[in-house]
Amino acid sequence: MASPRIQWWAVTLRAYEYTIVYKEGKYHSNTDALSCLPLPEKPDLERPEERVLMLESSDITLVTADQVKVWTDKDPVLLWVQEMVHRGWSAELKGMEFAPYAVRKHELSIQNGCVLWGV
């Protein structure tokens, strides 16, 4: 298992699409200046350890799909989004509450009554 700092970065960077490109060390001249910086005279106080929950590898679920479906059925905005995903997006659908969904309309899908993004 990786350190908590590495886990935190893994979870944070997961939200972005990026490509890692290898760059030889001789082209990293800017890092030499950073590595020569003096250390602070007073050490930082010890910080509490960060905890990262990796839910994909856990057998414990905090919310079930059935619960999400019930909550979706109670939310008027998500009900409209669900309809638009099934029947196609309408140009007459306006309102700031629909803006986050309209931007991602080609990435949304419905599974078991739940609106999914990017799956």
N, C-alpha and C positions, 0 to 999 in steps of 0.2 A: 504494500500500500504506500502511496506517495505521501510526502509531508503535507500538512494542512495548507501551507503556502502554495505549493504546486497544485493541489486540488482546487484551491480558490481561483487560481489563474485558469485552470482547465474549465471550470464552470463559467467564469466571466467571459472567456474567449469563445465559448461555444455559441454565443449569441451572434457571432460575426462569421462572414464568409471570407477566408483569406488563403493565401498561398505562401508557404514557407520556402524561401529561396536560400540556398547555401551560399555563403560569402566567405572567401578565404580569409584567414586571420591577418595576412599582410595588408588587407584592404580595410582593416578596422583601426585606423590610426586615431580616430576620435575617442576610442575607448581608453587609450593610454592616458590621456589627460584626466579622464574621470577616475581612473584607478590610482592616480597620484594625489588626489585630493586629501587634505589632512582629515583625520578623524575628529569628531567633536570631542571637546575636553570632558564633558560630562556624558556618561553613557545614558542612553534612553532608559526610562523605567521599563521594567519587564511588562510586556503586553500580555493580556490573556490570550490563550490559544483560540484560534478561530475554528469553528466546527463547520464542516461541509457535509450535507446529507446527499449521498449518491442514491437517489431513489430508483434508478434503473436497475441497480444490482441488489435491491432490497426486496424481500418478499412482503414487506409491510406497505400497504397503501394507505395514504391519509384520506383520500377521497376516491370513491368508486365511480365508475361510468354511469351507474344508475342514479347516483346523487347529482352528477353533472347534468344528466338529462332532465331530471326534475327541476333543477334550478334554471336550466335553459328554457323550459316550458313556462316558467313563471316570469321570465325577463322579456318585456315587449320588444326591445331592440334585438336581442338574439333570436327571437321568433321571426322577425322580419329578415334578418340576415340568413337564417335557415331557409326561409322561403326563396330568397334571392339566389342562394347557392343551388337550390333544387330547380328553379324555373328560369334562371338567368337574371342578370342585374338590370334593373330598370333605370332609365335616365331621369325619371321623375322622382326617384327616391332621394330626397334631400334632407339635410340636417347634420349638424356637427357630430351627433352621436353615432352616425353611420360612417363618418370619414375614415376612421381607422380600419374598418372592414372593407370599404370600397377600394382603398389603396391596395389591399391584399386580396382582392376578389378572385384572382386567378390562382391563389395559393390555398384557398379555403376548401374544405370538404366536410361532408357530414358522415358520421359513423355512429350507429346506434343512438341517434338523436342528439349527438354532441357535435358542436362546431369545432373542427380541427384546423389548425394552421400549419402548413408546410409538411404535412404527412402524406 
